[in-house]
Amino acid sequence: MKKAFVIAMIGAIGFCVSCGNAKSSGGSASSARKSGTLKIWSTMTQPERAKTFEDIARAYEEANPGVKAEITVMPWDGTLDKVMASIIAGNPPDITLQGSGWPQTMAGTGGLMEVSQLINEIGGKEAFIDISLELGRYEDGYYAIPLYVTPYITMYRKSYLEEAGITKLPATWEEFYDMCKAVTKPEANRYGFGAPMTDVHSWKTIWVFLQSNDVNLVNLDAEGDWVVDVSPADRDAIIEMYDYLYRLMSDCSPAGMISYNQTNVRELVAKGTIMSRIDTPEIYYDIRALGDTENLQDISFFSFPGRKRIGSGTGAVTMGVLKGGNTALASDFIKFMYTGDRMVDFYASYPYAMFPVKTELYKSATYRDKMPEELKLLLPDMALEILSHATPLMMTNGPFPFAGEVESRKIFANPLINMFTKGITAAQAADELVAEVQALLN
């Protein structure tokens, strides 16, 4: 599988291995010197956390005068392919920030360093939330250092429910639909629900519904190979999920929702056009960015109700150390990040989408004091409760090596989009989803 995947990536990226330039500024894992250029590819595009990450890098330079840290900020879309291309070309960065499934994809090519020893040096496995470590596990090793996690909440506006006469939060899918339908008033440009469908964030909502309906999609067989694991009951649950989301979006979302991306939806939620969505607590950041702080008190949240089980999703970012880079310098920088209160300062720079990967920080007075008031209700109880039953993308039965492709190809959203644009049925959408996942394994 590894060999076939590498060949496929070379063909897909169109990269000639012999055309790559050898890395000239690196070092080896055995090198102990703290000098040279540290190349970091970062996906933190928000100014606040990008600046704090940059500040940590500058502090590292100051502590190590022979080091120059170069941070290249890159958008989520397309970055996985660029990192894969750099691995194949033999000219990768030293550190890359990674989304769900990326460590498994890159570890499968042999491009990532196994980091169990580094994890031990920054606190050990017992210090980290289990799912944050699971994100970097591949076969019998760990290939990523946890950076942050984010529990997916279901946000809503309290005043909208009061106007609709709704006095309790939904405990079932049916009640969630009724809540969203009750506040939908197209004539007033108000809608109950929204979700992005056209970018890499589209999986989040659908994955939460799949987990809530106890659908896992893939599993390991007796030989240790990944297989599509969808029983007739699972297929029925997927059909039910797509049928529900089609009805929810048809009845409770603005026209054209299937063409909206993350930025579009966030803006409409912040302005009050859309009442509810399932995602990170970034709604508070968006409202603050609009200067509409009076409405912060109107926003609240709850854990999405289970159907067959309590299940949710989580966003997460990890750091990978590339084997073709300066692994010694990269490892030393990561240890530097986890020293003192640097990670607290990092989380506090953009607290709405970055939550600690170490459990001790959730109860830390230093961390809590730096949190905005509106988030203190989430800490630590609700955040830890959601994370306790949350599953990263495609990771229900272990680290799935193609989760990154599921995200980047929008495999979850495409069948739902086709229900709107091509008129396919929910059963056809379910079969399309299963076929697309199966195609990753062929």
C-alpha positions, 0 to 999 in steps of 0.5 A: 500500500505504501509503495502504491501510494507514493507512486500515485502521489508522484503521478498526481503531483507531477513531480520529478524526483530527480528535479528536486534540489538537495537541502543545503541548510539542514543537519541530521538527527544526530547533529547536536549543534543549534545553528542553521536555518529552521524552515517551518511551513505553517497553516496558521493564517489568522494574524493573532496566532501567526504573530504569537508563533512568530514571536516564539520563533524570534525568542528561539533565535535570541536564545540560539544566535546561530539559528535563523527561523523562517516561517512560511504561512500557507493556506490549508487548501493545497498545502498537503500536496505541497508538503508531499511534493517536497518530500518526493523532491527531497527538499522538505521543510524542517517542520510542518503544521498538519491537519487530520490525516496528514501525519498518516499520509506522510508517514506512509511515504517514510517522510516523517520522523518517528517522535516517541522520544520527543513526546517523552521529552515534552511531558510523556504520553500521559500528559496529553489528551488521548485523541491528540496523540492518536492523531499522530499515530501510524502503525506502531509509532507516533509521527506528530507532536500535538499542537492544539485540539478544538471541540466542535460545539453547536452554537445558537442565539438565545434571543432567537429561541426566546422569540420562537418560544423554545425553552429547552435545548434539543436532545434529538435530531428531530428537536434540532431540526424543529429548533432550526425550522422554528427560527427560519424566516426567509422574509426577514433574512433569518435562517436556522442552520448553515454549513460550508460545503465547498472547501476543506472544512465541509467534512466537519458537520457531516462527520459529526452527524456520522459519528452521532449515527454510529457510522465509522466507514473504515476498519482494519481487517485480520491482516491489518489492512484498511477496508471499507466496513459498511454493513447494511445497517451502516448504509441505512444510517448513512442514507438517513444522515444524508436525507436529514441534512438535505431536509435541514438545509433545504428547509432551514438554510439560505438558498445556495448554501451548497456553494458557500465556503467557511468564510461565507458561513462564518460571516452570515453566522456572525451577522445573525443571518444564520442562527446555528452551526456546528464548528469551533467557537470562532463565532465569538471571534467573528462577532468581535471582528465586526465590532458587535460586542453587544451580541456576544452575550446572545451566543451560547452553545451545547454539545450536539445531541446523539442519535445512536450514540453520543458522538462528535468531531474535533479539529486538531493540528499537529507538528511534523518533523520531516526526515529530510530536514534538520531533525535535531534543530526541529526537535529542539525548537519544539521542546523550546515551545513546550517550555514554561508558559509559551504554549499558554501564551500561544493558546491565548493568542487565538483561544476560540479555535485552539485548545490545549493538548495537555489536560493539566492546562484546562484547569490552570489558573494562568490559562483560564485567566487569559481566556475571554469571559464568553469561553470560560463557560466552556472550560474545563467541563464542557470542552473535556466532555466533548473531547471525551467522545469526539473523534478526529476525521476517519479515526474511529478505529485508529489512524486512517492513512487517507484521512487527509485525502478525505478532507482535501477531496471533500468526499463527505460533501460531494454526495450531498451537493449532488443531491441538490445539483443532480437530484440524486437520492440519499441512497445514491449519495450513501453509495457515492460516499462509500465508493469514494472511500473505497477508491482511496484503498484501491 
